[in-house]
Amino acid sequence: MKLTYGIDDKPKFGQLIVFGFQQLLAILAATIAVPAIVGNGMSQSAALFGAGVGTIVYLLFTKFRSPVFLGSSFAFIGSMLAAFAGAASTQLGYAGLICGAIFAGLVYVVISAIVKAAGVKWINRLMPPVVIGPTVSIIGLSLAVNAVGDLTKGKVLDAAGASTASPYVALICGLVTLFTVILCSVYGKKMVKLIPFILGILAGYICAAIFTVIGNATNNPALQVIDFSVFADMKLFAVPDFTFIQAGTGLKEMTGSYIATVAVAYIPVAFVVFAEHIADHKNLSSIIDQDLLVEPGLHRTLLGDGVGSIAGALFGGCPNTTYGESVGCVAITGNASIRTILTTAIMALVISFFGPFVTFLATIPNCVMGGVCITLYGFIAVSGLKMIQNVDLGENKNLFVVAVILICGIGGLTVSFGNVTITSIACALILGIITNLLVNRKKTK
């Protein structure tokens, strides 16, 4: 695709701030969702700070050649829960998060060394476009349920934890967001075309705010979309509860059996996420028209991801991974400037200390983010399909590979071994590789 800003391009300072904020909005919901799901007092602000640290580390290892943001990885949620479940105290649980991230990072370091020695040609043979294309599509399609589910939900919750807003009211706000993003991206000129997500979120937020004000004035919960009450206890500045601080005396409590429990929970998942790492970078490569597995090299992207996860977990507790939302933002806006990603990372560090901003971001309704995510996840799915546009699907051998990946991925096939779960994306990719090898085996005489 034609990029408005290439990797080395330098947008003006004011533009960088706006572009960085847009990227931040794209990755925010998922990044802070992981600590919220894991619970145990984990800080969302610390996770945001850790994502910023991890991204900067990644950019350093990749020589500032790979324009993608790293955020909290959903794949490790089960591993993180296992670290807390096996801990005798909360402090030990936090120490376990750091220990687990180190194990996962070391897996990436080892694989990176292997790739450095053996090259990447074997990966291209193992995962040609007929395999990697539909796998990338699955990354977007597997998130479709989340986007559509959010489209009818607001931020105000009842005693049971359900959204009080009418699904139709929330849907209106979500569609206002969606169509604003589309119209700005398609018909916008200059700056408008480059910031469709910011304009879309603002339009959706204003719409939701109007409904909420009317709902509050008339005491009608069905119109209350935004929870403004969270501003009441807001602090101007607050230091996030960093993981290494929360761990406290946890390191002294560690035993051999607990370390083994954490290792078993994290290491296998790291191998699974490796497959998703390749799919993300293949997708990004197709968008910027540069093979990132060659330059800066898969060994560098793996090192950046692995070491970035360790660094990020020290602060936020969550191992990081490259974000499809970030890739989708690059694809839709045509902005692959590495300076934009660096600006986003710096903003994540700064904003995590600034109470009003974090609180404002937290009030963005689910329906508004759902409208944005329909476009982000949709672009990921479509970019995967574009990878197979030159694949001859008239050949049954190709058709079977694509069919197996799509059906297993969309169907949500997962395999669990204790606390370790192989995600649907990884299962689809593994079965796709096996199918591709099966149908393309050389005939023997």
C-alpha positions as CSV (number, residue, x, y, z in Angstrom):
1,M,0.0,0.0,0.0
2,K,1.0,3.6,-0.4
3,L,2.3,5.1,2.8
4,T,1.8,8.8,3.7
5,Y,4.7,8.5,6.1
6,G,7.4,5.9,5.7
7,I,9.5,4.4,8.5
8,D,12.2,7.1,8.3
9,D,9.8,10.1,7.7
10,K,9.7,12.9,10.2
11,P,6.2,14.4,10.8
12,K,6.2,17.8,12.5
13,F,6.3,17.9,16.3
14,G,2.7,18.9,16.6
15,Q,1.7,16.1,14.2
16,L,3.7,13.6,16.1
17,I,1.9,14.4,19.3
18,V,-1.5,13.9,17.6
19,F,-0.4,10.7,15.8
20,G,1.1,9.3,18.9
21,F,-2.1,9.9,20.8
22,Q,-4.1,8.2,18.1
23,Q,-1.9,5.1,18.4
24,L,-2.3,5.3,22.2
25,L,-6.1,5.2,21.8
26,A,-5.9,2.3,19.5
27,I,-3.9,0.1,21.9
28,L,-5.2,1.4,25.2
29,A,-8.3,-0.8,25.8
30,A,-6.5,-4.0,25.3
31,T,-3.4,-3.0,27.2
32,I,-5.3,-2.1,30.4
33,A,-7.8,-4.9,30.1
34,V,-5.2,-7.6,31.0
35,P,-4.4,-6.4,34.5
36,A,-8.1,-5.8,35.0
37,I,-8.9,-9.4,34.1
38,V,-6.1,-10.9,36.2
39,G,-7.0,-8.7,39.2
40,N,-5.1,-9.2,42.5
41,G,-4.6,-5.5,42.7
42,M,-2.7,-5.2,39.5
43,S,-2.4,-1.6,38.3
44,Q,-3.7,-0.5,34.9
45,S,-1.4,2.6,34.9
46,A,1.6,0.4,35.7
47,A,0.6,-1.9,32.7
48,L,0.5,1.2,30.5
49,F,3.9,2.3,31.7
50,G,5.3,-1.2,31.2
51,A,4.0,-1.3,27.6
52,G,5.8,2.0,26.9
53,V,9.0,0.6,28.4
54,G,8.7,-2.6,26.4
55,T,8.0,-0.8,23.2
56,I,11.1,1.4,23.6
57,V,13.2,-1.7,24.3
58,Y,11.8,-3.3,21.2
59,L,12.5,-0.3,19.0
60,L,16.1,-0.3,20.3
61,F,16.7,-4.0,19.5
62,T,15.1,-3.6,16.0
63,K,17.2,-0.6,15.2
64,F,14.1,1.6,14.9
65,R,13.0,-0.3,11.8
66,S,9.8,-2.0,12.9
67,P,6.8,0.4,13.5
68,V,4.6,-1.4,16.0
69,F,3.6,-0.9,19.6
70,L,3.9,-3.6,22.2
71,G,1.1,-4.0,24.7
72,S,0.0,-6.5,27.4
73,S,-0.4,-10.0,26.0
74,F,-3.7,-11.8,26.5
75,A,-2.0,-15.1,25.8
76,F,-0.3,-15.0,29.2
77,I,-3.4,-14.3,31.3
78,G,-3.7,-18.0,32.3
79,S,0.0,-18.0,33.2
80,M,-0.4,-14.8,35.3
81,L,-3.4,-16.3,37.1
82,A,-1.4,-19.4,37.8
83,A,1.4,-17.3,39.3
84,F,-1.0,-15.8,41.8
85,A,-2.9,-19.1,42.5
86,G,0.3,-20.9,43.4
87,A,1.6,-18.2,45.6
88,A,1.4,-18.2,49.4
89,S,1.2,-14.4,49.5
90,T,0.3,-11.5,47.1
91,Q,3.9,-10.3,47.2
92,L,5.1,-13.8,46.1
93,G,2.5,-13.6,43.3
94,Y,3.9,-10.4,42.0
95,A,7.4,-11.8,42.2
96,G,6.1,-14.7,40.2
97,L,4.9,-12.4,37.5
98,I,8.5,-11.1,37.1
99,C,10.0,-14.6,37.2
100,G,7.5,-15.8,34.6
101,A,8.2,-12.9,32.3
102,I,11.9,-13.7,32.5
103,F,11.2,-17.4,31.6
104,A,9.1,-16.3,28.6
105,G,11.7,-13.7,27.5
106,L,14.5,-16.3,27.7
107,V,12.5,-18.5,25.3
108,Y,12.6,-15.7,22.8
109,V,16.3,-15.2,23.3
110,V,17.0,-18.9,22.7
111,I,14.8,-18.9,19.5
112,S,16.4,-15.7,18.4
113,A,19.9,-17.4,18.6
114,I,18.6,-20.3,16.6
115,V,17.2,-18.0,13.9
116,K,20.4,-16.0,13.8
117,A,22.4,-19.2,13.2
118,A,19.9,-20.9,10.8
119,G,18.4,-17.9,9.0
120,V,14.7,-17.4,8.1
121,K,14.4,-19.3,4.8
122,W,13.1,-22.3,6.7
123,I,10.4,-20.2,8.2
124,N,9.3,-18.9,4.8
125,R,9.2,-22.5,3.6
126,L,7.3,-23.7,6.6
127,M,4.9,-20.8,6.5
128,P,4.4,-19.6,3.0
129,P,1.6,-17.1,2.1
130,V,-1.0,-19.8,1.8
131,V,-0.4,-20.5,5.5
132,I,0.4,-17.1,7.0
133,G,-2.3,-15.2,5.1
134,P,-5.3,-16.9,6.6
135,T,-3.6,-17.0,9.9
136,V,-3.3,-13.2,9.9
137,S,-7.0,-13.0,8.9
138,I,-7.8,-15.2,12.0
139,I,-6.1,-12.7,14.2
140,G,-8.6,-10.1,13.1
141,L,-11.6,-12.4,12.9
142,S,-11.0,-13.9,16.3
143,L,-11.4,-10.4,17.8
144,A,-14.6,-9.7,15.9
145,V,-16.8,-11.0,18.8
146,N,-15.1,-8.5,21.2
147,A,-15.7,-5.5,18.9
148,V,-19.3,-6.4,18.2
149,G,-20.0,-7.2,21.8
150,D,-18.7,-3.9,22.9
151,L,-20.8,-2.0,20.4
152,T,-23.9,-2.3,22.5
153,K,-22.4,-1.6,25.9
154,G,-21.8,1.5,27.9
155,K,-19.5,2.3,30.9
156,V,-22.2,2.7,33.6
157,L,-22.8,-0.7,35.3
158,D,-25.6,-1.9,37.6
159,A,-25.2,-4.0,40.8
160,A,-24.8,-7.2,38.7
161,G,-22.0,-5.6,36.6
162,A,-24.1,-5.3,33.4
163,S,-24.3,-2.1,31.3
164,T,-27.3,0.0,32.2
165,A,-27.4,1.8,28.9
166,S,-29.9,0.7,26.3
167,P,-28.2,-1.4,23.6
168,Y,-29.8,0.8,21.0
169,V,-28.4,4.0,22.6
170,A,-24.9,2.4,22.8
171,L,-25.2,1.2,19.2
172,I,-25.9,4.7,18.0
173,C,-22.8,6.0,19.8
174,G,-20.8,3.1,18.3
175,L,-22.1,3.7,14.8
176,V,-21.4,7.4,15.0
177,T,-17.8,6.5,15.9
178,L,-17.5,3.9,13.1
179,F,-18.9,6.0,10.3
180,T,-16.8,9.1,11.4
181,V,-13.7,7.0,11.2
182,I,-14.7,5.7,7.7
183,L,-15.7,9.1,6.3
184,C,-12.6,10.8,7.6
185,S,-10.3,8.0,6.3
186,V,-12.0,7.9,2.8
187,Y,-13.0,11.6,2.2
188,G,-10.7,13.4,4.6
189,K,-8.0,15.7,3.4
190,K,-4.5,16.1,4.8
191,M,-4.5,15.9,8.6
192,V,-8.1,14.7,8.8
193,K,-7.2,11.6,6.8
194,L,-4.3,10.9,9.1
195,I,-6.3,11.0,12.4
196,P,-9.6,9.2,11.7
197,F,-9.5,7.4,15.1
198,I,-9.2,10.5,17.2
199,L,-12.0,12.2,15.3
200,G,-14.1,9.1,15.5
201,I,-13.6,8.6,19.2
202,L,-14.3,12.3,19.8
203,A,-17.6,12.2,17.8
204,G,-18.7,9.0,19.6
205,Y,-17.7,10.4,23.0
206,I,-19.7,13.6,22.4
207,C,-22.7,11.6,21.3
208,A,-22.4,9.4,24.4
209,A,-21.9,12.5,26.7
210,I,-25.1,14.1,25.3
211,F,-27.1,10.9,26.0
212,T,-25.6,10.6,29.5
213,V,-26.3,14.3,30.5
214,I,-30.0,13.8,29.4
215,G,-30.0,10.4,31.3
216,N,-28.7,12.0,34.4
217,A,-31.1,14.9,34.2
218,T,-34.1,12.6,33.7
219,N,-32.8,9.8,36.0
220,N,-33.0,7.4,33.1
221,P,-30.3,4.7,33.3
222,A,-31.0,3.6,29.8
223,L,-29.4,6.8,28.5
224,Q,-26.4,6.8,30.8
225,V,-23.5,5.7,28.7
226,I,-20.5,7.3,30.4
227,D,-19.6,6.9,34.0
228,F,-18.5,10.4,35.0
229,S,-18.4,9.4,38.7
230,V,-14.9,8.1,38.4
231,F,-13.6,11.7,38.2
232,A,-14.7,12.2,41.9
233,D,-11.8,10.3,43.4
234,M,-9.3,11.4,40.8
235,K,-5.8,12.4,41.8
236,L,-3.8,14.9,39.7
237,F,-0.6,12.9,39.9
238,A,-0.1,9.4,41.2
239,V,2.8,6.9,41.0
240,P,1.6,3.6,39.5
241,D,1.9,0.5,41.7
242,F,4.9,-1.0,39.8
243,T,5.2,-4.7,40.0
244,F,8.8,-4.7,41.3
245,I,7.6,-2.6,44.2
246,Q,4.5,-4.7,44.9
247,A,6.7,-7.8,44.9
248,G,8.4,-6.5,48.1
249,T,9.6,-9.5,50.1
250,G,8.2,-12.0,47.6
251,L,11.5,-12.9,46.2
252,K,12.6,-14.2,49.6
253,E,9.5,-16.5,49.7
254,M,10.3,-18.3,46.5
255,T,10.8,-22.0,46.6
256,G,11.9,-24.5,44.0
257,S,8.4,-25.9,43.5
258,Y,6.9,-22.4,43.0
259,I,9.5,-21.5,40.4
260,A,8.8,-24.8,38.6
261,T,5.1,-24.0,38.7
262,V,5.7,-20.6,37.1
263,A,8.1,-22.0,34.5
264,V,5.5,-24.6,33.4
265,A,2.9,-21.9,33.2
266,Y,4.9,-19.4,31.1
267,I,7.4,-21.3,28.9
268,P,5.0,-23.3,26.7
269,V,2.9,-20.2,26.1
270,A,6.0,-18.3,24.9
271,F,6.4,-20.9,22.2
272,V,2.8,-20.4,21.2
273,V,3.1,-16.6,21.1
274,F,6.2,-17.1,18.9
275,A,3.9,-18.2,16.1
276,E,1.7,-15.1,16.5
277,H,4.9,-13.0,16.6
278,I,5.7,-14.2,13.1
279,A,2.2,-13.7,11.8
280,D,2.1,-10.1,13.1
281,H,5.4,-9.2,11.5
282,K,4.5,-10.9,8.2
283,N,1.3,-8.8,8.2
284,L,3.2,-5.6,9.0
285,S,5.8,-6.4,6.4
286,S,3.0,-6.6,3.7
287,I,1.7,-3.2,4.8
288,I,5.0,-1.3,4.7
289,D,6.3,-3.4,1.8
290,Q,9.5,-4.3,3.6
291,D,10.3,-7.8,4.9
292,L,10.9,-7.3,8.6
293,L,12.1,-10.9,9.0
294,V,15.1,-10.0,6.8
295,E,15.6,-6.4,7.9
296,P,16.0,-5.7,10.8
297,G,15.7,-9.5,11.0
298,L,13.5,-12.0,12.9
299,H,16.3,-12.5,15.5
300,R,16.2,-8.8,16.3
301,T,12.4,-8.6,16.5
302,L,12.4,-11.7,18.8
303,L,15.0,-10.2,21.0
304,G,13.1,-7.0,21.2
305,D,9.9,-8.7,22.0
306,G,11.5,-11.0,24.6
307,V,13.6,-8.4,26.4
308,G,10.8,-5.9,26.1
309,S,8.5,-8.3,27.8
310,I,10.9,-8.7,30.7
311,A,11.4,-5.0,31.1
312,G,7.7,-4.3,30.8
313,A,6.8,-6.9,33.3
314,L,9.2,-5.4,35.9
315,F,6.9,-2.4,35.9
316,G,3.5,-3.6,34.8
317,G,3.6,-7.3,35.5
318,C,2.3,-8.2,31.9
319,P,4.5,-9.8,29.3
320,N,4.2,-7.7,26.1
321,T,3.5,-8.6,22.5
322,T,3.1,-6.8,19.2
323,Y,-0.4,-5.4,18.9
324,G,-2.7,-6.1,16.0
325,E,-4.5,-2.8,16.9
326,S,-1.2,-0.9,16.3
327,V,-0.7,-2.7,13.0
328,G,-4.2,-1.9,11.9
329,C,-3.7,1.8,12.8
330,V,-0.6,1.9,10.6
331,A,-2.6,0.2,7.7
332,I,-5.6,2.5,7.9
333,T,-3.7,5.8,8.3
334,G,-0.8,5.0,6.1
335,N,1.5,6.3,8.8
336,A,4.5,3.9,9.4
337,S,6.8,6.6,10.9
338,I,8.9,5.0,13.6
339,R,8.9,8.4,15.4
340,T,5.1,8.0,15.8
341,I,5.6,4.7,17.7
342,L,8.4,6.2,19.8
343,T,6.2,9.2,20.6
344,T,3.3,6.8,21.6
345,A,5.7,4.9,24.0
346,I,6.9,8.1,25.6
347,M,3.3,9.3,26.0
348,A,2.4,6.0,27.7
349,L,5.2,6.6,30.2
350,V,4.1,10.1,31.0
351,I,0.4,9.6,30.9
352,S,0.5,6.7,33.4
353,F,1.5,9.3,36.1
354,F,-1.2,11.8,35.1
355,G,-4.5,11.1,36.9
356,P,-6.9,13.2,34.8
357,F,-5.8,11.8,31.5
358,V,-5.8,8.2,32.6
359,T,-9.2,8.7,34.1
360,F,-10.5,10.3,30.9
361,L,-9.3,7.4,28.8
362,A,-10.9,5.0,31.2
363,T,-14.3,6.7,30.7
364,I,-14.3,6.1,26.9
365,P,-17.4,3.9,26.5
366,N,-17.1,0.3,25.3
367,C,-19.5,1.1,22.4
368,V,-17.2,3.9,21.2
369,M,-14.1,1.6,21.3
370,G,-16.2,-1.1,19.6
371,G,-16.8,1.2,16.7
372,V,-13.1,1.9,16.3
373,C,-12.2,-1.8,16.7
374,I,-14.5,-2.9,13.9
375,T,-12.2,-1.0,11.5
376,L,-9.0,-2.0,13.2
377,Y,-9.8,-5.8,13.4
378,G,-11.4,-5.7,10.0
379,F,-8.2,-4.3,8.4
380,I,-6.2,-7.0,10.0
381,A,-8.5,-9.7,8.6
382,V,-8.5,-8.1,5.1
383,S,-4.7,-7.7,5.1
384,G,-4.4,-11.4,5.7
385,L,-6.7,-12.1,2.7
386,K,-4.6,-9.8,0.5
387,M,-1.6,-12.1,1.2
388,I,-3.3,-15.0,-0.6
389,Q,-4.6,-13.0,-3.5
390,N,-1.9,-14.5,-5.7
391,V,-2.4,-18.0,-4.3
392,D,-4.2,-20.4,-6.7
393,L,-7.3,-21.5,-4.7
394,G,-8.4,-23.5,-7.7
395,E,-5.7,-26.0,-6.5
396,N,-7.2,-28.3,-3.8
397,K,-3.9,-28.5,-1.9
398,N,-4.1,-24.7,-1.4
399,L,-7.8,-24.7,-0.7
400,F,-7.5,-27.3,2.0
401,V,-4.7,-25.4,3.8
402,V,-6.8,-22.2,3.9
403,A,-10.0,-24.0,4.8
404,V,-8.4,-25.8,7.8
405,I,-6.9,-22.5,9.1
406,L,-10.0,-20.5,8.7
407,I,-12.5,-23.0,10.2
408,C,-10.3,-24.0,13.1
409,G,-9.5,-20.4,13.9
410,I,-13.0,-19.0,13.5
411,G,-14.4,-22.0,15.3
412,G,-12.2,-21.2,18.3
413,L,-10.3,-24.5,18.5
414,T,-8.1,-24.5,21.7
415,V,-6.1,-27.2,23.5
416,S,-5.3,-27.0,27.2
417,F,-2.7,-28.8,29.2
418,G,-3.2,-27.8,32.8
419,N,-2.7,-24.1,33.1
420,V,-1.3,-23.9,29.6
421,T,-3.7,-23.1,26.7
422,I,-2.8,-23.2,23.1
423,T,-4.8,-20.3,21.6
424,S,-7.1,-20.7,18.6
425,I,-4.7,-18.7,16.4
426,A,-1.8,-21.0,17.4
427,C,-3.9,-24.1,16.9
428,A,-5.1,-22.9,13.5
429,L,-1.5,-22.1,12.4
430,I,-0.1,-25.4,13.6
431,L,-2.8,-27.4,11.8
432,G,-2.3,-25.2,8.7
433,I,1.5,-26.0,8.7
434,I,0.8,-29.7,9.1
435,T,-1.8,-29.7,6.3
436,N,0.5,-27.7,4.0
437,L,3.4,-30.2,4.6
438,L,1.0,-33.1,4.0
439,V,-0.4,-31.9,0.7
440,N,3.0,-30.7,-0.6
441,R,5.1,-33.7,0.3
442,K,7.3,-35.0,-2.5
443,K,6.2,-38.1,-4.2
444,T,8.5,-41.0,-3.8
445,K,9.0,-43.6,-6.5
